């Protein structure tokens, strides 16, 4: 049910209604990625993604933590103007409103975490926490030893270096190479751009792990709930990562 945005913000405990109106007027509130500055705008807390200072807000409810094996051809979003399949289409039986943590490209596959825990989602996706993510990558052609050395030193991109924390050759032939690499950054299409800078096309990109969570035998398009122990380990990792959470509450 739609209601005034400032009322939703207040019910989520972020600020009083009057203070929420100030947040809106200052352009610090967004609905589904669009900044809102006009008072009187309405939203549906069950359907819309509402953020204050970039931080996802949600009504108090049972916290849900999911791992999804995202197939190719799905958008990591809750809505798509082009009417492409979205990842929430795969969550049959999940009644809570959950949001993806970070993103996987339309053509990328593998582990995607979803939750209604806004604080954990914010921290896991924030670059200051440098959460390691591991991928299996297939490139066209055989990666040369020289290019392996270049990657180890770092490849210059427009927005900084592409320098994986680890890179291992899994298998290769004349036509293609499978690699396993770990990065702790979430820059847009970083891996694809890094290999492209060396002249290689990435034909498959599969995320197989986030921190110590592994995809393992979870089938394509399937999801499971994280165990309490897995959630606890994620929280502990964030607490020990050295990142200082400065997001507004």
WOHUUR-V303609 format. One record per pair of residues at least 4 apart in sequence whose ideal C-beta (glycine too) atoms are under 7 Angstrom apart, sorted by the first residue. I is the first residue (numbers start at 0). J is the second residue. D is the distance in Angstrom with one decimal. If there is no record, write none. Layout:
I;J;D
I;J;D
This chain:
0;43;6.4
1;41;4.3
1;42;6.3
1;43;5.0
2;6;5.1
2;7;6.2
2;41;6.1
3;39;6.7
3;41;5.8
4;8;6.4
4;23;6.2
4;28;6.6
4;35;6.5
4;40;5.1
4;41;6.7
4;42;5.3
5;9;6.3
5;16;4.9
5;19;3.9
5;20;5.0
5;23;6.4
6;10;6.3
6;16;6.4
7;11;6.4
7;42;6.1
7;44;4.9
7;49;6.4
8;13;4.9
8;14;6.0
8;19;3.9
8;22;6.9
8;51;6.5
8;56;6.7
9;14;6.6
9;15;5.9
9;16;4.6
9;19;5.5
10;58;6.1
11;56;4.5
11;57;6.4
11;58;5.7
13;19;7.0
13;51;5.5
13;56;5.5
13;248;6.7
14;18;3.7
14;19;4.8
14;22;6.2
15;19;6.7
16;20;6.6
18;22;6.6
19;23;6.5
20;24;6.3
20;38;5.7
21;25;6.2
22;27;4.7
22;28;5.4
22;51;6.0
23;28;4.9
23;35;5.9
23;36;6.4
23;38;6.0
24;36;6.2
24;38;6.8
26;34;5.3
26;36;4.9
27;51;6.0
27;52;5.2
28;35;5.2
28;51;5.5
29;33;5.9
29;34;4.9
29;35;6.4
29;50;4.9
30;35;5.6
30;42;5.2
30;47;5.3
30;49;5.7
31;47;5.7
31;48;5.2
31;78;6.4
35;40;5.2
42;47;4.5
42;49;6.0
43;47;5.2
44;49;6.9
44;58;5.9
45;96;5.8
48;55;6.8
48;77;6.1
48;98;6.2
49;56;5.4
50;54;5.9
50;55;5.4
50;56;6.7
51;56;5.7
51;247;6.9
52;246;6.4
52;247;4.9
54;117;6.2
54;121;5.2
54;246;4.7
54;247;6.9
55;98;6.0
55;117;3.8
55;120;5.8
55;121;6.4
56;117;5.9
57;115;5.3
57;117;5.3
60;95;6.5
60;115;6.3
61;95;6.8
62;115;6.3
62;116;4.8
63;95;4.7
63;97;5.6
63;114;6.1
63;115;5.3
64;114;4.9
64;116;6.8
64;224;6.6
64;225;4.1
64;230;5.3
65;93;7.0
65;97;6.2
65;112;6.8
65;113;4.5
65;114;6.9
65;222;5.2
65;224;6.0
65;225;6.9
66;110;6.2
66;112;6.0
66;212;6.6
66;217;6.6
66;222;6.3
66;223;5.6
66;225;6.0
67;86;6.3
67;89;6.2
67;111;4.7
67;113;6.2
67;222;4.2
68;109;6.5
68;110;6.7
68;214;5.9
68;217;4.7
68;218;6.3
68;219;5.3
68;220;6.5
68;221;5.6
69;73;5.7
69;86;5.9
69;103;5.4
69;108;5.9
69;109;6.3
69;111;4.6
70;108;6.1
70;219;5.0
70;220;5.1
71;106;5.7
71;108;5.4
72;84;6.3
72;105;6.8
73;84;4.9
73;85;6.5
73;86;5.2
74;79;4.7
74;83;5.1
74;84;6.9
74;85;5.0
74;105;5.8
75;86;5.6
75;99;4.9
75;102;4.3
75;103;5.2
75;111;6.4
76;85;5.6
77;85;6.3
77;87;5.6
77;98;6.9
78;85;6.8
79;83;4.8
79;85;5.5
84;88;5.4
86;99;6.1
86;111;6.3
89;220;5.4
89;222;6.5
90;222;6.1
93;97;6.5
95;115;5.5
96;115;5.9
97;113;4.3
97;114;5.7
97;115;5.1
98;113;6.3
98;114;6.8
98;115;6.9
98;120;6.3
99;111;5.8
99;113;5.3
100;112;4.4
100;113;6.6
100;114;6.3
100;120;4.7
100;123;5.0
100;124;5.6
101;124;4.6
101;185;5.8
103;107;4.4
103;109;6.8
103;111;5.6
103;206;6.3
104;188;6.5
107;204;4.4
108;204;6.9
108;205;4.6
109;205;4.3
109;206;3.5
109;207;5.9
109;214;6.0
110;206;4.7
110;207;6.5
110;208;6.7
110;209;5.8
110;214;4.7
112;209;6.4
114;119;6.1
114;120;5.5
116;120;6.1
117;121;6.1
118;122;6.5
119;123;6.1
119;233;7.0
119;234;7.0
120;124;6.3
121;125;6.1
121;246;5.9
122;128;5.7
122;237;4.9
122;244;6.2
123;128;7.0
123;130;5.7
124;185;6.6
125;242;6.7
126;184;6.5
126;185;6.4
127;242;4.0
128;237;5.8
128;240;4.7
128;242;4.1
129;183;4.0
129;240;6.6
130;183;6.5
130;209;6.5
130;210;5.7
131;164;6.5
131;181;5.2
131;183;5.0
131;210;6.1
132;181;6.8
132;182;6.0
132;206;6.0
132;208;6.9
132;209;5.3
133;179;6.7
133;181;4.6
133;207;5.5
133;208;4.0
134;180;5.8
134;190;6.4
134;204;6.0
134;205;6.3
134;206;5.2
134;207;6.6
135;177;6.4
135;179;5.6
135;205;4.5
135;207;5.6
136;178;4.8
136;180;6.2
136;190;6.2
136;201;6.0
136;204;5.6
137;175;5.8
137;177;5.3
137;202;5.1
137;203;4.0
138;142;6.4
138;175;6.6
138;176;5.3
138;194;5.5
138;199;4.3
138;200;6.6
138;201;5.6
138;202;6.8
139;175;5.8
139;199;6.3
139;200;4.6
139;202;5.6
140;175;6.8
140;176;6.9
140;199;5.8
141;171;5.2
141;173;6.1
141;176;5.5
142;146;5.4
142;147;6.2
142;168;6.9
142;171;6.9
142;176;4.6
142;178;6.8
142;199;7.0
144;148;6.6
145;149;6.5
146;150;6.4
146;197;5.2
147;151;6.6
147;166;6.8
148;152;6.6
149;154;6.3
149;197;6.7
150;154;6.2
150;163;6.6
150;166;5.8
151;166;7.0
153;160;3.8
153;161;6.7
153;162;3.7
154;160;6.6
154;161;4.3
154;193;5.2
154;196;5.1
154;197;6.7
155;160;6.4
156;160;6.9
156;161;5.5
156;192;5.7
156;193;6.7
156;196;6.4
158;186;5.9
161;189;6.0
161;192;6.9
161;193;3.2
163;180;4.2
163;181;6.0
163;182;5.2
164;181;4.8
164;182;6.5
164;183;6.1
165;180;6.3
165;181;4.7
166;178;6.3
166;180;4.6
167;178;6.7
167;179;4.9
168;176;6.7
168;178;6.0
169;177;4.2
169;178;6.1
169;179;5.5
170;177;5.0
171;175;6.9
171;176;3.9
171;177;6.8
182;189;6.6
182;190;6.9
184;189;6.1
188;192;5.3
189;193;6.2
190;194;6.7
190;201;6.6
190;204;6.2
191;195;6.1
191;201;4.7
191;204;6.8
192;196;6.4
194;199;4.2
194;201;5.3
195;199;6.8
195;200;7.0
207;213;6.5
207;214;4.9
208;212;6.2
208;213;4.7
208;214;6.8
210;233;6.4
210;236;5.5
211;232;6.4
212;229;6.0
217;221;5.5
217;223;6.1
225;229;4.3
225;230;5.3
227;231;6.2
228;232;6.4
229;233;6.6
230;234;6.5
231;235;6.3
232;236;6.3
233;237;6.5
234;238;6.3
235;239;6.2
236;240;6.2
